[in-house]
Amino acid sequence: MTSISPAWRTLALIGLAALTLAACRSAPDAVERSGPEILYARAKSSLDSQDFNNAIRIYEALTARYPFAPQSRQARLDLIYAYYRGHERESATDAADQFIRENPTHPRVDYAWYIKGLVDFERTPNALERLFRADLNNRPPQTAERAFAAFRTVLERYPRSAYAADSRQRMIYLRNRLADYELNVARYYFKRGAYVAAAQRSKQVVERYDGAPSVPDALAVLVASYEKLNLSELAEQTRHVYVENFGEQSLESHGAAKQKKRWWKPWQ
């Protein structure tokens, strides 16, 4: 049996390494050499198969190499979705903002607004917050406000949009959360004797978030704040509004100090 010399073995290994390196380079090189139609087809295939990282890579190559090709405008919309599903949330927001700025009359610009809303809507609590069931209503709701504004844009500017109904449902949830936060702030001020601030915050709940479950509580805080400020006429007017809208329920049941206590927050 003929043995293979060390020299031939070394040459064979070198050749195998060269072939492997060439194979590794073939995919990116193929992307670089492809036209816009082929690039878009490949990116769309990766997107449909949920290979978001590869879809992002090809869409970025397409929009960079062929910015004025017909496929590039649709690619920019698809790229927003790919970023969103690939958990690159900041990139998704930036891409949506750019698309809205550059294509304000595009027939699918409502989709860019919708994804902007989803990115902020789906900001989730971290592991410790989930473990202790932290009340997000006590957190300053900047992301909730941004999501609410984006969904409202979809609903008001594009009422026939395919995303209008879902935007409306998400707005209801966000409205309730924002109202809860404002109510918590109003109660905080009331308990510390800052009755003017408490009245302002509770009035804001009533005026801005009509229909939210927190409105009766906010009216109760408003009545109590006016009473503490010796504004008897305003207190009576607000009491009348309460009775007209919520019947003869006792205002005390929605009082300023009726905030639910939690076992991990004994100081409340």
N, C-alpha and C positions, 0 to 999 in steps of 0.2 A: 504494500500500500504506500503510495507516494505521499510524503508529508508536505505541508505548506510551509514555505520558508518564512522566517520572521519578517523579511522585507515585504513579501507579498501580503502577509497578514496586515502589516501597517498600512500599505496602500489601500487594501480593501476597507479598512476602518476609516481612513481619510475620505474615500469615495462615498461610504455610507453616510458619514457626517455631512458631506457636501450636499447629498441628495436630501437629507433631512432638513438642512438649513434652507435649501431651495423650496422645499414644500411649505415650510413655515412662512416663507416670504411670498408665496404665490398668491395667497388670499388678499393681503393688503395691496400687492401690486396689481392684482386683477381689479380691485376696487378703484385704484388710481387711474387705470387705463379705460375703465368703462364709461359709456356715455350716460346721459341723464335718464334715459328710459330704462336701461339695465340697472342702474343704481337704484332708481325708485322701486323697481320690481323686487330687487333683493332686499331692500330695506323693509318694504311692505310685507314680504314673506317672513322676515325675522320678527316684525311686529306682530303678525298674526299668530306666530308660534310662541309668542311671549319671550323671545330672546331680546329683551329690551336693550341690553348693553350693545349688542351687535347692531340693532336697529339704529340706535343713537349714533354709533360710529359711522354708519353708511349715510344716514340722513345729514349728518354734519358735513361729510365729504361732498355730498351732492349740493347742498346749499352754498358751500364755500367755492366749489369749482365751477358751478353753473348757476350763479345767482339769478340770472334772468331767464332761465329755462322755464317752460310751462310747468314742469314737474316740481320746481323748487317751491312755488307758493303752497301747493298741497303738502309738500314735504315739511314745510315750516309748521303747518297745523299738526301733522302727524308727530313731529318732533316734540311738540308741547305735550302730547299724550304719552309719548315714549319716556320723556323726562319724569312725568307724573307717576307712571307705573313703575319706572325704574328707581323710584324713591329719591330722585334728584329734584326736590321740591323747589329750591331756590332757582334752579335752572328752568324749571317749568314756568315759574312766575315771570322770570326775565324774558323767556321766549314768548309768553303770552302778551306781556306788555309791549314787546317789540312788534309783534304781529298786529296788535290793536293800533299802535302808533302808525305803522306803515300801510295798513289796509283797513282804514276806518269804515269803508263802505263794502267790504267783502261780504258776500252772502252768508259766510259761516263765522263771522267775527263774534257772534253770540257764543260760539263754542269756546273761544279763547277766554271770554269773560267767565264762562261757567267753570272752566278748569281753574282759573284764578280763585274763584270762590271755593272750590273743592280743596285746594291746597291748604287754605287757612282753616276751612271747616274741619279738616281731618287732623289738625294738630292734636296729638293725644298726650295725656299725662304720662310722666315717666314711671318707672317700676315702683318707686317708693310711694308715689301718689296713688297708684292703683292699689298697692298693698294696703294702705291706710284709708282708702276711699276718700281722698281729699276732695273737698267741695270746690269745684271749679268756679262756682258763683262768687267766691271770695277773691278770685284772681282778676287783676285788671284785664279786661277783655279786648285787647287790641286786635288780636287775630280774629275774634268773633265779629268785631265791628268791620274789619276789612272784608270778611266773607259775606257779611250781611249786605254791604255796599255792592259787592260784585254780583251777588244774586239779584239784588234789586235792579241793577242795570239790565240784567237779562230779562227780568219780568217787565220792566217799564219800557225799554227800548225795543225789545223783540218779543212781544206778547204771544206771537204765533210760533216761537221757537220750540223745537223738540225738547229743550231743557227747561222750559218755563214752569211746567207743573212741578218738577223736582225742585227747582229753585224756590218756588213758593213754599213747599213743605219744609225745606231747610231754613228758610227765613222765619217761619213760625217757631221752629226750635230755637233759633238764634235770638229772636225777639224775646222769648221767655227767659233765656239765659241772661241776656243783657238787662232785662227788667229786674231779675233776681239780684244781679250784682249791684244795680243802682239802689235797690231796696236795702241791701245789706249795708251799703255806705250810709244811707239815710239813717238807719237804726244806730249805726256806729256814732254818728254825729249827735243823735238825740240822747243816747245814753251818756254822752260826755257834756251835755248841756249846750251844744252848738245848735240851737234851735233854728236859726236862720238857714244854716247850711242843710239841716235835716229837712226843712220845708222845701228848699230848692231842689234837693235830690228826689224827694218823694213826688213833688209836682212834675218833675221830669219823667218819672215812670208813668204817671197818668197821661201826660200829653204825648209822649213819644212812643209808648208801647201799649196802646189801647188794645184790650183783648187778652193781655197777658194775665196769668193766674195771680201775679203779684200786685195787680192794681188795687184790690180791696185792702191789702196790707198797707200799700202806699197811701191810700186815702186816709187810713187810720192814723198813720204817722203824721200826715199833713194836718189833720184835725188836732192831734195832740200838740204838735209844734205851734200851731196858731194859738192854742189855749195857753201854752207856756209863755208866748210872746204877748199875751193879753190882747190878741186880735180877735175879739169875740165875734164880730160880724163875719170875718172870713172863715172862722171856725164853724159857725152855724151854716154858712153857705156850703162849705165842704161836707158837713154832716148831711145836709139835705141831698147833695149829689150822691153820697154813699147810699142813703136810704132809697132814693129813686132807682138806683141801679142794682142794688143787692138786697132789697127788702128790709125787713125789720131785724136783721141779724144784729147781735150786739157788737158794737165797735170794739169792745174789749177782746173779742175773739180774734181780732186782727190787730191787736195793739202793737205799740212801738217796741215793746220788750218781749214779744212772743217769738223770738228767734229760737229755732230748734237747737237744743244743746247736743253736743257730740261727746262721746266718752273720752276721746283723746284731746278734747278742748274744754277742760273743766272750768277754765276762766271765763267762758262765755256766759 
